[in-house]
């Protein structure tokens, strides 16, 4: 973060990317100060006008030039240059990034920050102050690598971000977490065995691969009473994991059924 100022956490769904992004922000700020954190989620209809600036209905039958999320958080950061600010962009690859960032892509670079690199926004009046990204603003994005409906990030955007992969963790850390929270050892052992087996099958499948593995966040909120742990695990496997397998192998129903049977076996 200190070197690049822009970071993307990427990995399969359920690996805790959004969870970690907010905690990285707290670590960077040195406090759980939500006034210095802004969260936005990109989606296919999100636009430059939403993120940067554009004309929006004013409620009086007309349109008014309105700033989006980025200028607002940049102004707040510029007013307190000695304190870091963080913009969290959830599901960053679900938006059309070239259209959302527009000409401001260059201002994200660490050596293009500050007033000396300011640009005039396309919709802004000629007399309006030029826009810049302050040096104390950090961007943390999350990217789901399993969504094939999305176009890959182009190289111009990639060059301006550092990427950190996140993997499913069905090992000793999860075992310790669940054990501390009172989940019986036999339930924990079954969970780790079945999910590690399943993730290996998914990773080895040429039509899927490691990006489609299942994350550990499905299992990070166990019940308060240990006696409920077996039914808690069964419900997650039956209602959340098994339907996903039907989707993964929708054109191979017999294979999906075999993996479901193995997953749900005691």
Phi and psi restraints in degrees (value plus and minus 20) as a CYANA .aco file:
   2 UNK   PHI     -86.9   -46.9
   2 UNK   PSI     -54.4   -14.4
   3 UNK   PHI     -97.1   -57.1
   3 UNK   PSI     -66.5   -26.5
   4 UNK   PHI    -123.8   -83.8
   4 UNK   PSI     -49.3    -9.3
   5 UNK   PHI      51.6    91.6
   5 UNK   PSI     -32.3     7.7
   6 UNK   PHI    -150.5  -110.5
   6 UNK   PSI     104.7   144.7
   7 UNK   PHI    -155.3  -115.3
   7 UNK   PSI     120.5   160.5
   8 UNK   PHI    -143.0  -103.0
   8 UNK   PSI     106.1   146.1
   9 UNK   PHI    -112.0   -72.0
   9 UNK   PSI      99.4   139.4
  10 UNK   PHI    -143.8  -103.8
  10 UNK   PSI     126.4   166.4
  11 UNK   PHI     146.3   186.3
  11 UNK   PSI     159.5   199.5
  12 UNK   PHI     -83.1   -43.1
  12 UNK   PSI     140.7   180.7
  13 UNK   PHI     -84.0   -44.0
  13 UNK   PSI     125.7   165.7
  14 UNK   PHI      64.8   104.8
  14 UNK   PSI      -6.3    33.7
  15 UNK   PHI    -118.1   -78.1
  15 UNK   PSI     -11.1    28.9
  16 UNK   PHI      62.1   102.1
  16 UNK   PSI       9.7    49.7
  17 UNK   PHI     -85.1   -45.1
  17 UNK   PSI     -68.8   -28.8
  18 UNK   PHI     -87.2   -47.2
  18 UNK   PSI     -59.1   -19.1
  19 UNK   PHI     -77.3   -37.3
  19 UNK   PSI     -68.5   -28.5
  20 UNK   PHI     -90.5   -50.5
  20 UNK   PSI     -56.3   -16.3
  21 UNK   PHI     -78.2   -38.2
  21 UNK   PSI     -65.3   -25.3
  22 UNK   PHI     -86.7   -46.7
  22 UNK   PSI     -57.2   -17.2
  23 UNK   PHI     -92.7   -52.7
  23 UNK   PSI     -50.7   -10.7
  24 UNK   PHI     -84.5   -44.5
  24 UNK   PSI     -58.5   -18.5
  25 UNK   PHI     -82.9   -42.9
  25 UNK   PSI     -65.5   -25.5
  26 UNK   PHI     -79.4   -39.4
  26 UNK   PSI     -61.3   -21.3
  27 UNK   PHI     -83.8   -43.8
  27 UNK   PSI     -62.4   -22.4
  28 UNK   PHI     -85.4   -45.4
  28 UNK   PSI     -59.9   -19.9
  29 UNK   PHI     -96.2   -56.2
  29 UNK   PSI     -42.6    -2.6
  30 UNK   PHI      58.9    98.9
  30 UNK   PSI      -9.6    30.4
  31 UNK   PHI    -187.4  -147.4
  31 UNK   PSI     140.5   180.5
  32 UNK   PHI    -105.9   -65.9
  32 UNK   PSI      44.4    84.4
  33 UNK   PHI    -118.4   -78.4
  33 UNK   PSI      74.7   114.7
  34 UNK   PHI     -89.2   -49.2
  34 UNK   PSI     -35.3     4.7
  35 UNK   PHI     -90.6   -50.6
  35 UNK   PSI     -36.6     3.4
  36 UNK   PHI    -129.8   -89.8
  36 UNK   PSI      -5.1    34.9
  37 UNK   PHI    -144.1  -104.1
  37 UNK   PSI     111.3   151.3
  38 UNK   PHI    -141.4  -101.4
  38 UNK   PSI     111.7   151.7
  39 UNK   PHI    -135.1   -95.1
  39 UNK   PSI     112.2   152.2
  40 UNK   PHI    -158.9  -118.9
  40 UNK   PSI     127.5   167.5
  41 UNK   PHI    -137.6   -97.6
  41 UNK   PSI     105.0   145.0
  42 UNK   PHI     -99.8   -59.8
  42 UNK   PSI     131.8   171.8
  43 UNK   PHI    -174.8  -134.8
  43 UNK   PSI     149.1   189.1
  44 UNK   PHI     -77.8   -37.8
  44 UNK   PSI     -48.5    -8.5
  45 UNK   PHI    -115.9   -75.9
  45 UNK   PSI     -17.6    22.4
  46 UNK   PHI     -91.2   -51.2
  46 UNK   PSI     119.2   159.2
  47 UNK   PHI    -153.6  -113.6
  47 UNK   PSI     154.4   194.4
  48 UNK   PHI     -77.1   -37.1
  48 UNK   PSI     -60.6   -20.6
  49 UNK   PHI     -83.7   -43.7
  49 UNK   PSI     -49.9    -9.9
  50 UNK   PHI     -97.5   -57.5
  50 UNK   PSI     -58.8   -18.8
  51 UNK   PHI    -109.4   -69.4
  51 UNK   PSI     -57.7   -17.7
  52 UNK   PHI    -131.9   -91.9
  52 UNK   PSI     -92.1   -52.1
  53 UNK   PHI    -186.9  -146.9
  53 UNK   PSI     123.9   163.9
  54 UNK   PHI    -195.0  -155.0
  54 UNK   PSI     155.8   195.8
  55 UNK   PHI    -110.4   -70.4
  55 UNK   PSI     110.7   150.7
  56 UNK   PHI    -151.7  -111.7
  56 UNK   PSI     134.4   174.4
  57 UNK   PHI     -77.8   -37.8
  57 UNK   PSI     118.4   158.4
  58 UNK   PHI    -121.5   -81.5
  58 UNK   PSI     -15.5    24.5
  59 UNK   PHI      62.6   102.6
  59 UNK   PSI     -24.0    16.0
  60 UNK   PHI    -135.0   -95.0
  60 UNK   PSI      -3.6    36.4
  61 UNK   PHI      69.0   109.0
  61 UNK   PSI     -16.0    24.0
  62 UNK   PHI    -144.4  -104.4
  62 UNK   PSI    -187.2  -147.2
  63 UNK   PHI    -148.2  -108.2
  63 UNK   PSI     125.7   165.7
  64 UNK   PHI    -151.5  -111.5
  64 UNK   PSI     120.3   160.3
  65 UNK   PHI     -88.1   -48.1
  65 UNK   PSI     103.0   143.0
  66 UNK   PHI    -151.5  -111.5
  66 UNK   PSI     115.9   155.9
  67 UNK   PHI     -96.7   -56.7
  67 UNK   PSI     129.0   169.0
  68 UNK   PHI    -114.7   -74.7
  68 UNK   PSI    -181.6  -141.6
  69 UNK   PHI     -84.4   -44.4
  69 UNK   PSI     -65.2   -25.2
  70 UNK   PHI     -82.6   -42.6
  70 UNK   PSI     -71.0   -31.0
  71 UNK   PHI     -80.5   -40.5
  71 UNK   PSI     -55.5   -15.5
  72 UNK   PHI     -84.3   -44.3
  72 UNK   PSI     -67.2   -27.2
  73 UNK   PHI     -91.3   -51.3
  73 UNK   PSI     -50.8   -10.8
  74 UNK   PHI     -86.1   -46.1
  74 UNK   PSI     -59.6   -19.6
  75 UNK   PHI     -84.2   -44.2
  75 UNK   PSI     -63.7   -23.7
  76 UNK   PHI     -81.6   -41.6
  76 UNK   PSI     -60.9   -20.9
  77 UNK   PHI     -88.6   -48.6
  77 UNK   PSI     -58.3   -18.3
  78 UNK   PHI     -86.9   -46.9
  78 UNK   PSI     -47.4    -7.4
  79 UNK   PHI     -94.7   -54.7
  79 UNK   PSI     -39.1     0.9
  80 UNK   PHI    -150.3  -110.3
  80 UNK   PSI      47.6    87.6
  81 UNK   PHI     -83.1   -43.1
  81 UNK   PSI     -39.1     0.9
  82 UNK   PHI    -105.1   -65.1
  82 UNK   PSI     -24.8    15.2
  83 UNK   PHI    -139.2   -99.2
  83 UNK   PSI     114.1   154.1
  84 UNK   PHI     -93.5   -53.5
  84 UNK   PSI     127.9   167.9
  85 UNK   PHI    -146.0  -106.0
  85 UNK   PSI     133.2   173.2
  86 UNK   PHI    -151.8  -111.8
  86 UNK   PSI     111.8   151.8
  87 UNK   PHI    -126.8   -86.8
  87 UNK   PSI      95.4   135.4
  88 UNK   PHI    -114.2   -74.2
  88 UNK   PSI     106.5   146.5
  89 UNK   PHI    -136.8   -96.8
  89 UNK   PSI      82.2   122.2
  90 UNK   PHI    -101.3   -61.3
  90 UNK   PSI     121.9   161.9
  91 UNK   PHI      33.7    73.7
  91 UNK   PSI      31.3    71.3
  92 UNK   PHI     -81.3   -41.3
  92 UNK   PSI     -50.4   -10.4
  93 UNK   PHI    -105.4   -65.4
  93 UNK   PSI     -15.6    24.4
  94 UNK   PHI    -104.6   -64.6
  94 UNK   PSI     -32.3     7.7
  95 UNK   PHI    -118.9   -78.9
  95 UNK   PSI     143.3   183.3
  96 UNK   PHI    -104.0   -64.0
  96 UNK   PSI      74.8   114.8
  97 UNK   PHI     -86.8   -46.8
  97 UNK   PSI     -57.6   -17.6
  98 UNK   PHI     -82.9   -42.9
  98 UNK   PSI     -56.4   -16.4
  99 UNK   PHI     -95.0   -55.0
  99 UNK   PSI     -54.5   -14.5
 100 UNK   PHI     -93.1   -53.1
 100 UNK   PSI     -66.7   -26.7
 101 UNK   PHI    -102.9   -62.9
 101 UNK   PSI     -52.9   -12.9
 102 UNK   PHI      36.8    76.8
 102 UNK   PSI    -157.1  -117.1
 103 UNK   PHI     -93.3   -53.3
 103 UNK   PSI     -27.4    12.6
 104 UNK   PHI    -101.6   -61.6
 104 UNK   PSI     -23.1    16.9
 105 UNK   PHI     -75.7   -35.7
 105 UNK   PSI     -58.5   -18.5
 106 UNK   PHI     -86.7   -46.7
 106 UNK   PSI     -49.9    -9.9
 107 UNK   PHI     -93.2   -53.2
 107 UNK   PSI     -29.9    10.1
 108 UNK   PHI     -96.2   -56.2
 108 UNK   PSI     -40.7    -0.7
 109 UNK   PHI     -84.1   -44.1
 109 UNK   PSI     121.9   161.9
 110 UNK   PHI     -76.9   -36.9
 110 UNK   PSI     -54.1   -14.1
 111 UNK   PHI    -111.8   -71.8
 111 UNK   PSI     -10.8    29.2
 112 UNK   PHI    -137.5   -97.5
 112 UNK   PSI      -1.3    38.7
 113 UNK   PHI    -106.7   -66.7
 113 UNK   PSI     138.0   178.0
 114 UNK   PHI      78.8   118.8
 114 UNK   PSI     146.6   186.6
 115 UNK   PHI     -81.0   -41.0
 115 UNK   PSI     -47.8    -7.8
 116 UNK   PHI     -88.5   -48.5
 116 UNK   PSI     -34.1     5.9
 117 UNK   PHI    -133.3   -93.3
 117 UNK   PSI      -1.6    38.4
 118 UNK   PHI     -84.7   -44.7
 118 UNK   PSI     127.1   167.1
 119 UNK   PHI    -142.4  -102.4
 119 UNK   PSI     134.8   174.8
 120 UNK   PHI    -107.9   -67.9
 120 UNK   PSI     109.8   149.8
 121 UNK   PHI     -93.6   -53.6
 121 UNK   PSI     124.4   164.4
 122 UNK   PHI     -77.7   -37.7
 122 UNK   PSI     -58.1   -18.1
 123 UNK   PHI    -106.7   -66.7
 123 UNK   PSI     -31.6     8.4
 124 UNK   PHI     -94.4   -54.4
 124 UNK   PSI     125.2   165.2
 125 UNK   PHI     -81.2   -41.2
 125 UNK   PSI     136.7   176.7
 126 UNK   PHI     -79.7   -39.7
 126 UNK   PSI     -51.7   -11.7
 127 UNK   PHI    -104.4   -64.4
 127 UNK   PSI     -25.8    14.2
 128 UNK   PHI     -91.0   -51.0
 128 UNK   PSI     127.0   167.0
 129 UNK   PHI     -80.0   -40.0
 129 UNK   PSI     126.1   166.1
 130 UNK   PHI     -92.8   -52.8
 130 UNK   PSI     136.0   176.0
 131 UNK   PHI    -119.7   -79.7
 131 UNK   PSI     121.0   161.0
 132 UNK   PHI    -164.3  -124.3
 132 UNK   PSI     139.4   179.4
 133 UNK   PHI    -119.3   -79.3
 133 UNK   PSI     100.1   140.1
 134 UNK   PHI     -89.5   -49.5
 134 UNK   PSI     137.5   177.5
 135 UNK   PHI     -88.7   -48.7
 135 UNK   PSI     -40.8    -0.8
 136 UNK   PHI    -116.0   -76.0
 136 UNK   PSI      -6.0    34.0
 137 UNK   PHI    -122.3   -82.3
 137 UNK   PSI     108.9   148.9
 138 UNK   PHI    -134.9   -94.9
 138 UNK   PSI     122.2   162.2
 139 UNK   PHI    -132.1   -92.1
 139 UNK   PSI     110.0   150.0
 140 UNK   PHI    -145.3  -105.3
 140 UNK   PSI      98.2   138.2
 141 UNK   PHI    -131.4   -91.4
 141 UNK   PSI     137.8   177.8
 142 UNK   PHI    -140.8  -100.8
 142 UNK   PSI     123.4   163.4
 143 UNK   PHI    -157.6  -117.6
 143 UNK   PSI     103.6   143.6
 144 UNK   PHI    -106.3   -66.3
 144 UNK   PSI      94.6   134.6
 145 UNK   PHI    -101.9   -61.9
 145 UNK   PSI     -25.6    14.4
 146 UNK   PHI    -111.0   -71.0
 146 UNK   PSI     -30.4     9.6
 147 UNK   PHI    -104.5   -64.5
 147 UNK   PSI      82.1   122.1
 148 UNK   PHI     -98.6   -58.6
 148 UNK   PSI     -29.0    11.0
 149 UNK   PHI     -96.5   -56.5
 149 UNK   PSI     -28.2    11.8
 150 UNK   PHI    -121.2   -81.2
 150 UNK   PSI     125.2   165.2
 151 UNK   PHI     -95.1   -55.1
 151 UNK   PSI     125.8   165.8
 152 UNK   PHI     -86.2   -46.2
 152 UNK   PSI     136.4   176.4
 153 UNK   PHI     -86.8   -46.8
 153 UNK   PSI     119.3   159.3
 154 UNK   PHI     -97.1   -57.1
 154 UNK   PSI     145.0   185.0
 155 UNK   PHI     -88.9   -48.9
 155 UNK   PSI     -49.2    -9.2
 156 UNK   PHI     -82.7   -42.7
 156 UNK   PSI     -60.0   -20.0
 157 UNK   PHI     -94.4   -54.4
 157 UNK   PSI     -61.6   -21.6
 158 UNK   PHI     -77.5   -37.5
 158 UNK   PSI     -57.6   -17.6
 159 UNK   PHI     -84.1   -44.1
 159 UNK   PSI     -39.8     0.2
 160 UNK   PHI    -117.9   -77.9
 160 UNK   PSI     -19.2    20.8
 161 UNK   PHI    -146.5  -106.5
 161 UNK   PSI     128.8   168.8
 162 UNK   PHI    -113.2   -73.2
 162 UNK   PSI     124.9   164.9
 163 UNK   PHI    -138.3   -98.3
 163 UNK   PSI     112.1   152.1
 164 UNK   PHI    -143.3  -103.3
 164 UNK   PSI      97.9   137.9
 165 UNK   PHI     -97.4   -57.4
 165 UNK   PSI     125.0   165.0
 166 UNK   PHI    -142.6  -102.6
 166 UNK   PSI     115.1   155.1
 167 UNK   PHI    -137.8   -97.8
 167 UNK   PSI     136.3   176.3
 168 UNK   PHI     -80.0   -40.0
 168 UNK   PSI     124.8   164.8
 169 UNK   PHI    -145.5  -105.5
 169 UNK   PSI      66.1   106.1
 170 UNK   PHI    -129.2   -89.2
 170 UNK   PSI      42.4    82.4
 171 UNK   PHI    -155.4  -115.4
 171 UNK   PSI    -167.7  -127.7
 172 UNK   PHI     -82.4   -42.4
 172 UNK   PSI     -59.8   -19.8
 173 UNK   PHI     -79.2   -39.2
 173 UNK   PSI     -63.2   -23.2
 174 UNK   PHI     -88.3   -48.3
 174 UNK   PSI     -57.8   -17.8
 175 UNK   PHI     -78.9   -38.9
 175 UNK   PSI     -65.8   -25.8
 176 UNK   PHI     -85.2   -45.2
 176 UNK   PSI     -61.8   -21.8
 177 UNK   PHI     -80.2   -40.2
 177 UNK   PSI     -69.7   -29.7
 178 UNK   PHI     -88.5   -48.5
 178 UNK   PSI     -56.8   -16.8
 179 UNK   PHI     -84.9   -44.9
 179 UNK   PSI     -61.8   -21.8
 180 UNK   PHI     -82.8   -42.8
 180 UNK   PSI     -49.5    -9.5
 181 UNK   PHI    -110.8   -70.8
 181 UNK   PSI      -9.2    30.8
 182 UNK   PHI      69.8   109.8
 182 UNK   PSI     -12.1    27.9
 183 UNK   PHI     -92.6   -52.6
 183 UNK   PSI     107.9   147.9
 184 UNK   PHI     -76.7   -36.7
 184 UNK   PSI     127.2   167.2
 185 UNK   PHI     -80.6   -40.6
 185 UNK   PSI     -55.2   -15.2
 186 UNK   PHI     -87.0   -47.0
 186 UNK   PSI     -54.5   -14.5
 187 UNK   PHI     -90.5   -50.5
 187 UNK   PSI     -62.9   -22.9
 188 UNK   PHI     -81.7   -41.7
 188 UNK   PSI     -63.7   -23.7
 189 UNK   PHI     -82.3   -42.3
 189 UNK   PSI     -61.9   -21.9
 190 UNK   PHI     -84.2   -44.2
 190 UNK   PSI     -63.7   -23.7
 191 UNK   PHI     -78.4   -38.4
 191 UNK   PSI     -70.8   -30.8
 192 UNK   PHI     -85.0   -45.0
 192 UNK   PSI     -61.3   -21.3
 193 UNK   PHI     -82.5   -42.5
 193 UNK   PSI     -71.7   -31.7
 194 UNK   PHI     -84.9   -44.9
 194 UNK   PSI     -62.2   -22.2
 195 UNK   PHI     -93.5   -53.5
 195 UNK   PSI     -55.8   -15.8
 196 UNK   PHI     -85.5   -45.5
 196 UNK   PSI     -60.4   -20.4
 197 UNK   PHI     -81.2   -41.2
 197 UNK   PSI     -67.4   -27.4
 198 UNK   PHI     -84.8   -44.8
 198 UNK   PSI     -63.1   -23.1
 199 UNK   PHI     -84.9   -44.9
 199 UNK   PSI     -52.5   -12.5
 200 UNK   PHI     -87.1   -47.1
 200 UNK   PSI     -60.5   -20.5
 201 UNK   PHI     -82.0   -42.0
 201 UNK   PSI     -65.4   -25.4
 202 UNK   PHI     -83.4   -43.4
 202 UNK   PSI     -64.6   -24.6
 203 UNK   PHI     -83.5   -43.5
 203 UNK   PSI     -53.9   -13.9
 204 UNK   PHI    -102.9   -62.9
 204 UNK   PSI     -32.8     7.2
 205 UNK   PHI     -96.0   -56.0
 205 UNK   PSI     101.1   141.1
 206 UNK   PHI     -83.7   -43.7
 206 UNK   PSI     -42.1    -2.1
 207 UNK   PHI    -104.7   -64.7
 207 UNK   PSI     -31.9     8.1
 208 UNK   PHI    -138.3   -98.3
 208 UNK   PSI    -110.9   -70.9
 209 UNK   PHI      84.1   124.1
 209 UNK   PSI     158.4   198.4
 210 UNK   PHI     -77.9   -37.9
 210 UNK   PSI     -48.8    -8.8
 211 UNK   PHI     -86.4   -46.4
 211 UNK   PSI     -34.9     5.1
 212 UNK   PHI    -123.5   -83.5
 212 UNK   PSI     -14.0    26.0
 213 UNK   PHI     -83.1   -43.1
 213 UNK   PSI     139.6   179.6
 214 UNK   PHI    -112.2   -72.2
 214 UNK   PSI     117.2   157.2
 215 UNK   PHI    -107.4   -67.4
 215 UNK   PSI     145.4   185.4
 216 UNK   PHI    -101.6   -61.6
 216 UNK   PSI     -32.1     7.9
 217 UNK   PHI     -87.3   -47.3
 217 UNK   PSI     -37.5     2.5
 218 UNK   PHI     -76.0   -36.0
 218 UNK   PSI     -48.3    -8.3
 219 UNK   PHI    -136.4   -96.4
 219 UNK   PSI      -4.3    35.7
 220 UNK   PHI    -109.8   -69.8
 220 UNK   PSI     -19.7    20.3
 221 UNK   PHI    -145.4  -105.4
 221 UNK   PSI      52.2    92.2
 222 UNK   PHI     -91.6   -51.6
 222 UNK   PSI     144.7   184.7
 223 UNK   PHI     -88.5   -48.5
 223 UNK   PSI     139.3   179.3
 224 UNK   PHI     -92.9   -52.9
 224 UNK   PSI     -48.1    -8.1
 225 UNK   PHI    -124.6   -84.6
 225 UNK   PSI     103.3   143.3
 226 UNK   PHI     -74.5   -34.5
 226 UNK   PSI     -51.9   -11.9
 227 UNK   PHI     -84.2   -44.2
 227 UNK   PSI     -41.9    -1.9
 228 UNK   PHI    -107.0   -67.0
 228 UNK   PSI     -25.4    14.6
 229 UNK   PHI     -81.6   -41.6
 229 UNK   PSI     -64.3   -24.3
 230 UNK   PHI     -80.6   -40.6
 230 UNK   PSI     -63.2   -23.2
 231 UNK   PHI     -90.9   -50.9
 231 UNK   PSI     -53.9   -13.9
 232 UNK   PHI     -78.6   -38.6
 232 UNK   PSI     -68.4   -28.4
 233 UNK   PHI     -84.2   -44.2
 233 UNK   PSI     -64.6   -24.6
 234 UNK   PHI     -80.9   -40.9
 234 UNK   PSI     -60.6   -20.6
 235 UNK   PHI     -84.5   -44.5
 235 UNK   PSI     -60.9   -20.9
 236 UNK   PHI     -85.0   -45.0
 236 UNK   PSI     -63.9   -23.9
 237 UNK   PHI     -85.4   -45.4
 237 UNK   PSI     -59.7   -19.7
 238 UNK   PHI     -98.8   -58.8
 238 UNK   PSI     -59.4   -19.4
 239 UNK   PHI    -119.0   -79.0
 239 UNK   PSI     -38.4     1.6
 240 UNK   PHI    -139.1   -99.1
 240 UNK   PSI     -65.6   -25.6
 241 UNK   PHI    -102.1   -62.1
 241 UNK   PSI     -68.7   -28.7
 242 UNK   PHI     -79.6   -39.6
 242 UNK   PSI     -64.0   -24.0
 243 UNK   PHI     -81.1   -41.1
 243 UNK   PSI     -50.5   -10.5
 244 UNK   PHI     -86.8   -46.8
 244 UNK   PSI     -55.5   -15.5
 245 UNK   PHI     -85.8   -45.8
 245 UNK   PSI     -57.4   -17.4
 246 UNK   PHI     -81.3   -41.3
 246 UNK   PSI     -54.5   -14.5
 247 UNK   PHI     -94.1   -54.1
 247 UNK   PSI     -60.5   -20.5
 248 UNK   PHI     -80.8   -40.8
 248 UNK   PSI     -63.9   -23.9
 249 UNK   PHI    -134.2   -94.2
 249 UNK   PSI      26.0    66.0
 250 UNK   PHI     -83.1   -43.1
 250 UNK   PSI     -48.1    -8.1
 251 UNK   PHI    -114.2   -74.2
 251 UNK   PSI     -15.8    24.2
 252 UNK   PHI    -154.4  -114.4
 252 UNK   PSI      47.9    87.9
 253 UNK   PHI     -78.4   -38.4
 253 UNK   PSI     -53.6   -13.6
 254 UNK   PHI     -86.8   -46.8
 254 UNK   PSI     -58.0   -18.0
 255 UNK   PHI     -88.9   -48.9
 255 UNK   PSI     -60.9   -20.9
 256 UNK   PHI     -80.7   -40.7
 256 UNK   PSI     -62.6   -22.6
 257 UNK   PHI     -83.4   -43.4
 257 UNK   PSI     -60.2   -20.2
 258 UNK   PHI     -84.4   -44.4
 258 UNK   PSI     -61.3   -21.3
 259 UNK   PHI     -90.0   -50.0
 259 UNK   PSI     -56.0   -16.0
 260 UNK   PHI     -82.2   -42.2
 260 UNK   PSI     -66.1   -26.1
 261 UNK   PHI     -80.0   -40.0
 261 UNK   PSI     -64.2   -24.2
 262 UNK   PHI     -84.9   -44.9
 262 UNK   PSI     -62.2   -22.2
 263 UNK   PHI     -82.1   -42.1
 263 UNK   PSI     -61.3   -21.3
 264 UNK   PHI    -108.4   -68.4
 264 UNK   PSI     -23.4    16.6
 265 UNK   PHI     -89.6   -49.6
 265 UNK   PSI     128.1   168.1
